[in-house]
């Protein structure tokens, strides 16, 4: 599974285990793979944030922006039309103004 770090070895010359995280979905497919070197610790707050995001985006037609935390606004996926988005998100959808005038950055409360 690639869980040994060939660049980091112990006193006996054996590779140290890398800090691997695998998240498998209910459909038995790999949803997330993170590999930290043996010399770097994992950030459990980030792991929990990613799992919350994976669960939310599996249920709703949204994406989570960088540094998103549960309860914050999420992005409406671009493949939804404005009418579909209005029907799916009764709390409303706001569109971010962009210099290009394109209206693909839409946000809603989950």
N, C-alpha and C positions, 0 to 999 in steps of 0.2 A: 504493500500500500504506500510505499515511499515514505515511511515514517522514521527512517534513519537519516541522520545528518552526516553526509560523508566528509564535510569540512570540519566537524567538531568530533574529536576522539577523546576517549578516557585514557587513564594511565596505562591500560593494557593494550592500547591501540585499537580498541573497538569503537565504532561510531556511536555517538549519543543519539538517543531518540529525539526526533524533532517534535515540536509542539503542533500537532495536527488536530484539526477540528473538521469533522464531517457531519453535515446535517442531511439526513435522508427523510424525504417526505412520505406521507401516507401512501403515495403511489409507488413507493420503493425506488424512487429516482433520486439521484444526488442533487440536492438543491444548493449546497454551499460546501466549499472546500477551502480551508485557510491553512497555510503552512507557515509557521513561525520557526526561525532557526532555534537550535537548542539553547542558544545564549539569550534569547528574547522571551519574555513572559507574555502570556495572553492577556487581553483586556476583556474581562468578563462582562463589563457594562456594554461593550460593543457587541459581544456575542448575543447577549439578551436582546439588544436593540435589533440586531439582524433577524433573530428568530421571531420577534414581534412583527417585523416588516414582512417576513416570509408568510406568516400566518394571515396577516391582513391582506396582502396582495393576492393570496390564493383565493380569498373569499370575495373580494371586491375588485372592480376594474380600475385600480389605482396603482400608482408607483410612489415610493417614498423618496423624498429628496435627501441630499447629503445632510448628515447630522440630525435627521428626523428623530423625534421621540414620540412614543405613544401619546395620543391626545392632540398632537399638532396637526396642522393642515397637511393634506397629501395632494399629489398631482393626479389629475384625471388623465388616463391613458389617451394618447393622441388619436387612436383608431376609433374612439367614440365620437359620434356627431354631437353637435350642441344639443339637439333634441333628445338624444339618448342620455346624455349627461344630465340634462334637466330632469328627466324621468327617474334616473337612478339615484340622484342626489337631491332629495327634497330640501336639504338645508341650504342649497344654492351653490353655484359655481362662480368663482371670480377668475378673471383673465388678467394676466400680467401684461402690462403695456411694454412692447418691445420696439426698439428703433426701426426694425424692419417692417413693423405693422402686422406681422404674423401673430396669430392668436392661438398658438399651440400650447402655451404654458398656462394651464387651467388648474385651479386649486379648489379643494372642497374640504369640509370637515368630515372625517370618516364616520 
